[in-house]
Amino acid sequence: MSVSRHHRERDGGRQLMVGFQGTTLAEELKTLIRDFKVGGIVIFKRNVASPEQLKTLLIEAQAYARETIGRPLWVAIDQEGGPVQRLAPPFLRLPSAREMAAGGEAAVQEWAARAATDLRHLGIHINLAPVLDIAVGNESHFMTERSLGHEPTTVAQLGVLWIETLQRHGISATGKHYPGLGRAKLDPHHHAPVIQWEQEEAMAADLLPFRAAIRAGVHGIMTSHAFYPVLDPSWPATLSPTINRDWLRQRLEFAGILFSDDLDMAAVAGHYSFQEIVRQGLLASLDFFLLCQDTRNIEPLYRALTDAVRHDQGLAELHDQSLVRIDRLGMVGAREHVA
């Protein structure tokens, strides 16, 4: 689809990917689709009662979206394994990334393939995994179980296998948390961490798995909410044009979908206005703004996005570019699904 056609169809809602309450197509979810025209939804444990229920929910949500806004929704989930997986038994229980890595390449490929089969059957398109952060902290670090290891080359190799396996089975993978969260001393769910790369070698090590993922054709990358003063002393990575547009898009040549981490997390929530989040996010080339926990924030962010696209030509053009990337994701996914 051309940018000129997008100009006629600009809609800030397409860049929203949101969480919701409940296990059925209730009024809240209908409102998010009908009134805010969201581009996608994120599934959490609170939305899941059984395999049959979840599949029915997604079929009905997609039908409602096609009926009311004329297009389907993207559906994403965090199904990493271990402490971060939204599908509980009787769904397949995945080991943690640390446990998969201990089993080597065969284990990573096996578990990624089994997870992808489950997700495709349910009607989920995007797995917000794998974590590409390097575990450089101690055994109690909040990222240890979620990381594939302490060695950059190992994390890169196993991460690429995970990505290629998911995508070969029709599920878009998402490497996270760019440009690396393993050195953070504070969890961004609760604080705003600052990562000081004391040497260029440390920065290069953290970036290595993301470079490998990009070369392997990863469909998505998710930002970190941490500060990286060496690259940008003013903005967290999620809202930094320097870190995302200049480094990720231009230097690392990533042309896929860029997801913010959840903007309801404490590292961002309450620190910036919705207008600041929208402006910086568009300047940073974000494609999806994620709001997963507090549905009260969805309307003001939608209004801010819509106003920005309507009144600022520069931001509108960046919005157009995101829509092109989002449409390209659909075309890539369709090709790989057929393959």
RADA-V730897 format. One line per field, one symbol per residue. phi: phi as a letter, one per 20 degrees, with the letter a starting at -180 (. if undefined). A space follows every 10 residues. Layout:
phi->???
This chain:
phi->.ffffggfdg bggfeecceb endcfefgfg ffffedlfea cdecgfecda gfffffgfff fffffffedm bfdfccbecf omfcbedege fgeeffgfff ffengfffff ffffffffff fenedcdeae fdfefdeefe ffdgfeeeqe egffffffff fffffgffen dfecfbdfep dfefeceffc bdfdddefcf ffffffegff gffffengfc cdfeefecgf ebfdcfggdd fffeffeffe femedeedef fgfefffdgn ecffffffff fffemfdcee cdddffefff ffffffffff dcfffffffg ffffffffgf fffffffff
